[in-house]
Amino acid sequence: MNTGIIGIGRYLPEKILTNADLEKMVDTSDEWIRTRTGIEERRIANNETNTSDMAFEAAKKAIADAEITPEDIDMILVATVTPDYPFPSVACLLQERLGAKKAAAMDISAACAGFMYGMITAKQFIDNGAYKHVLVVGVEKLSKITDWEDRNTAVLFGDAAGAAILGPVPDGKGILAFELGSDGSGAKHLYQDEKLIMNGREVFKFAVRQMGESSINVIEKAGLKKEDVDFLIPHQANIRIMEAARQRLELPVEKMSKTVNKYGNTSAASIPVSLIEDLEAGRVKENDVVVMVGFGGGLTWGAIIMRWGK
Ligand code: UT7
């Protein structure tokens, strides 16, 4: 057996914040945001909805999709940089709300690479036989740490949750190879000091380099070639960064996930939310080789190559 995704779910707040709305809030334009980032609109959670509420909605769907019950979950990993509280963890709040009586629970702090870190942590427990089902959630309420007066960042982010149940899948399917990495010397380029602060240009350079490199590395680790890749799901930060990764893999436009236009950068939620939309639209199919790659504050990065199916 191998480890793979056996169920998925997402949650997106209803409220849409458009570029036109942002034009009224900061000195920006729809044209600048579209051409520099590819973002047209993003979702913003209301005051009553916190990070754990979004995680709960996505997790319920993933559990139903996996056809298991909350009692079947051995561990809950929540990747987030916007938890409800510094502690207890969102994972513990979720454990109680779901009624996941057997589950160990903890949060993972790896910013936008968090879902990759969560999946790979889950994989270790499942591969070694200790656990059978691990719930991994990537969730952010970035709107609560966004500086709504800073045009450099206010236009970029959105709120969302994506969840997956990881469990045993037949050999040949599931996670074929992975890479995780970090470079704390770049911590100063993207951090939270009450509000989120970013040196966009530095993060941009790092992201373009790292997304391409990590994608190539996991393809090689899996013993595959670029031509074997059917689909690319890059972290949805900026269409220009995503395009650079796509071109490095020499994939046509229709073989890359794109939700950044609708949801902006939702950090740890962006990869699972995109995966679900690609599955629903039939862009990712049984047996497809899919590369997922993320980068973020820390600096952190992570990539996974998997063969879709359970
Ligand atoms: O998940 C990881 C999180 N972070 C990222 O992925 C961010 C990575 N970086 C980026 O996506 C890009 O660097 C940005 C979208 C943040 C910025 O795009 P850029 O092409 O790197 O623009 P820039 O920072 O070089 O700024 C160009 C100009 C500046 O004006 P001056 O100094 O040339 O006069 C900015 O002040 O654009 C200005 N600018 C804006 N103008 C209108 C910055 N933000 C805005 C804005 N509207 N919202």
Residues whose N, C-alpha, C, O or C-beta is under 5 A from the ligand:
A	BS01	UT7	D27 T28 S29 W32 R36 T37 C112 R151 N152 V155 G200 R201 V203 F204 A237 N238 F295 G296
